[in-house]
Amino acid sequence: MNDTMTSPAVLILLGPPGAGKGTQARKLETSFGLVQLSTGDLLRAAVAAGTDAGKAAKAVMEAGELVSDDIVLAILKDRMAEPDTARGVILDGFPRTPGQARALDDLMGAQGLKIGAAISMEVDDAAMVKRVSGRFTCANCGEGYHDEFKLPAKAATCDVCGGTEMKRRADDNAETVGARLTAYHEQTAPLIAYYAGRGVLQTVDGMGAIDAIAGDLGAIVAKVTT
């Protein structure tokens, strides 16, 4: 039996905060029928649903502690058992370290699955600081804008919903973005070597136009999901 035809595709998007992983994951969802799974969303949903893993996560978070890898993996396992993931999933935000990657490999192996591709969105640090520190969104519908790259057609008015209230994340500033990039290079970038060693690493230029990046990602995903 051909595993690529019968098993869900498991894809990992790698890249620092602000690289556009969420935007590209949503495009891949639409194009390939995949489901984006981000750690934060998974935790919130599991807590709200009151699953065993969700209850464990809630207790840890209420104690002000970090949720353990075991709990995250248990929540991921539960989520991947749901019918909407039959075509495959895109993992965004997990794994963050080689240790988590090894634990994920064990989980996938136990489920008869494997990582189809780990795709690294390659970006320039200086350009990333500029990109992220200029972001703002419509407070009403969430449409994203940028001081330099994407201003609303009419000043202070959302192109999508006509809302006139814009907001910025308090941590979208040059200092914080620089710290995030440093943390990424120290903690998460080693995953690039890990997945290269596993033979599943792919890279795309993450500094181009959104549609161009989507095209590059789509070409990779098409090979994994067909």
N, C-alpha and C positions, 0 to 999 in steps of 0.2 A: 504494500500500500504506500502511496506517495504522501509523506508527511507534510510536504508543503501544500498539499491540497486539502488535507483533513485536519490539520492542527492550526489553531489560531496563531497568527503572526504576533510575536512579542518584539516590540521595537523600543529602543531607548534613545531619547534625545539628550545630548550632552551639550553644555555651553553655559557660560556665566549668566547670572541674573541680568535681564535686559537684552539678551541675545535674540529674543523673539521666539523662544521655544513654544510658548503658549499659542501665539498667533499661528505658527506653522503647524502645530498639532491640530488646531481646529480645522485648518485647511485639509489636512490628511484625513481627519474624521469624515469630512464631507466627501472627499474624492474616493476613499477606499472603504468606507463603512467601518472604520476602526473606532475605538473608544479611548479617549485621552484619560489617563489616570494620574492625577497629581496627588502627592502625599497629603497636602493640606486638605484637599477636597475629600479624599478617602477617609481621613481621620474624622472630619466633621460629619460626614454621612454616617459613618459607623457609630459615632457617639449618639447622633440623632435617632438612629434605628434601634439603639439599645442592644446590639449584638454582644456576644461575650467579649470579643476583642474590643469592641467599642466601649464597653463598660470598663475594661482594664485601662484603655487609653484615657478615658475620662478621669479615672482616679489618679493617674499619673500626672495629667495636665493640671488638675485641681491642686495637686501638691506642689506645683511649680517646677516639675521635673521634666526632662526630655523623654519622649515616648521611645521605648526600646525597639531595637531592630526586630526582635521576635514578635512584638505586637504589630508593628507595621506590616511585617510579612504575613501574619495571620489575617489582617484586614485585607491585604492584597489578594490572598488566597480566596477569601470569601467573595470578594468582588469579581474575581475572574471566573467564579463558578456561575455567575449570572448569565442568562441567555444572550444579552445584548453584546457580550464580548466574543461571540462565536467567530467573528471574522478576524479578531485580533485586537491588541491594545498598544497604546503608546505610553510609555512610562516617562513622566516628566517630574524630576525632583527626587527620584529614587532609581538606582542607588546613588549615594554621594561619595562613598569610599570603596576601595577594593574589598574590604571586609564585607560590606553590604552586598557587593557584587557577587562574592562567593556564596553568601547565604541565599541570594536570589537564584543563582545557578542551581543550588541544591533544591530549592522550592520548585523551580521549573522542571528539573529532572524528575522529581517525585510525581509531578503532574503529567509527565510525558511530553513536556514542552521544551523549547530551547529558544535562546535569543536569536532572532533572525538577523538583526543588525543593530549596532550601536552607532548612532550618527552624531559626529561631533560638528557643531556649528562653529567654525573658526572665525574669531573676531579680533580686532585690534583694540588693545586696552584703552588707548587715548581716545579713540573714536567712540568707544563704548561709554566712557565718562560723559562725553558730549551728548551722545544719543539719549542716555537715561536721564541726565540731569535736566533735560529740556522737556520731559514728558508732562502732559496733563490730560485729564479726561473730562468728559461731560458728566456732571453729577447726576443727571437724570437717566441717561441710557448707557453710559459707560464707554461711548465712542472715544478712541484715543487720538490725541493730537501731539504736536511738538512745536516748540518755539521757532525752530528753524526749518524742519523738514515737512511739517504738515500743519499749517495753520487753518482754522475754519475759513470758509469762503467769505463769511461776514464776521467781522471781529466780535469775539465773545459770544458767538451764537453757533450752536451745534448744527453741523450740516445734516445730520440724520434726523433729529427730533425737534430741532428748533429751541432747545433748552438754552438758557442764558447763564447758568451757573456752572463754572468749571472748578475742578479741584486738582490738587497735586498731592502726591504722597510725601509725607514729611521726610522720608528717608531717600527720596530721589534728589540727592544733591551730590556734588562732586566728591566731597570727603567720604560720604557713606558708600557711594558707588566704588570708589577706589579701595575701600576696606573690603567690600564684597568680592572684588576681583582678586585681591590678595588671598582671601580665604579660599576662593575657588581654585586658584593655582596650587595652593598648598594641600588642600584636602580632596578636591574632586578631580582635578586634571590627571592624577595618576590612573584614573579609570581609562584614559585614552590608551596608555601602555597595556593595561590589563586586557582590554577588548581587542587590541591589536594582536596580542599574544593568543587570544582565542580565535582569531581569524574572522571576526565579525565587524571590525571597525570600518566605518566609512566616514569621509569628511566632505563638507560642503563649505563654500565661502559664505559666511553669515553676514557679510557687510554689504551685499548687493541689494537690489530692489526686492521687495517682498515677493512679487510674483516670480522673479528669477530664482530666488531661493526655493520657493515652492516647487518650481519645475525640477530643480536639481534633486530635492528630497523625493518628489514623486517618482522620478526615474529609479531611485534606489528602492523605494518601497514597492514599486510595481514588480521588481524582480523577486522580492521576498514573499509577496502575497499571491503570486500566480504560479 
